[in-house]
């Protein structure tokens, strides 16, 4: 989320300075960061994964 916030700040600075090429690249990076945050949030909201109880392996003959 810090990276996303930094990108938003850098886009604002680039807009103020008129760095048009830089703005487009930063927006692409921002879209990627937001996508990754969404993936993390959706994985976290799925809840815990139940793995079951461990079982001893059967003895080899």
QUIRAHU-V872239 format. One record per residue. N is the residue number from 1. RES is the residue in one small letter. PHI is phi as a letter, one per 30 degrees, with the letter a starting at -180 (999 if undefined). PSI is psi in degrees with one decimal (none if undefined). OMEGA is omega in radians with two decimals (none if undefined). Layout:
N:RES:PHI:PSI:OMEGA
N:RES:PHI:PSI:OMEGA
This chain:
1:x:999:-30.8:3.08
2:x:d:-38.9:3.12
3:x:d:-44.2:3.12
4:x:e:-46.4:-3.14
5:x:d:-39.1:3.11
6:x:d:-40.8:3.13
7:x:d:-40.6:3.10
8:x:d:-43.2:3.11
9:x:d:-40.6:-3.13
10:x:d:-34.1:3.08
11:x:d:-43.2:3.12
12:x:d:-42.8:3.12
13:x:d:-43.2:-3.13
14:x:d:-36.9:3.09
15:x:d:-41.0:3.12
16:x:d:-37.4:-3.10
17:x:d:-10.4:3.13
18:x:i:28.5:-3.14
19:x:d:80.6:-3.00
20:x:d:-43.0:3.13
21:x:d:-38.2:3.13
22:x:d:-38.2:-3.12
23:x:e:-46.8:-3.10
24:x:d:-44.3:3.12
25:x:d:-40.5:3.12
26:x:d:-36.0:3.11
27:x:d:-36.9:3.07
28:x:d:-44.9:3.11
29:x:d:-39.2:3.13
30:x:d:-42.0:3.12
31:x:d:-40.6:3.10
32:x:d:-41.9:3.13
33:x:d:-42.1:3.14
34:x:d:-36.3:3.09
35:x:d:-44.3:-3.14
36:x:d:-39.8:3.10
37:x:d:-41.0:3.11
38:x:d:-41.0:3.11
39:x:d:-43.4:-3.14
40:x:d:-43.4:-3.14
41:x:d:-41.1:-3.12
42:x:d:-34.6:3.11
43:x:d:-37.5:-3.12
44:x:d:-31.1:-3.09
45:x:d:-8.2:3.14
46:x:d:-18.5:3.12
47:x:j:-178.7:-3.10
48:x:d:153.5:3.08
49:x:c:123.6:-3.14
50:x:d:120.9:-3.10
51:x:c:-11.8:-3.12
52:x:i:176.4:3.14
53:x:d:140.2:3.09
54:x:d:144.7:-3.14
55:x:b:139.6:3.09
56:x:d:148.9:3.10
57:x:d:145.5:3.09
58:x:d:147.5:3.13
59:x:d:141.8:3.10
60:x:d:139.5:3.13
61:x:d:none:none
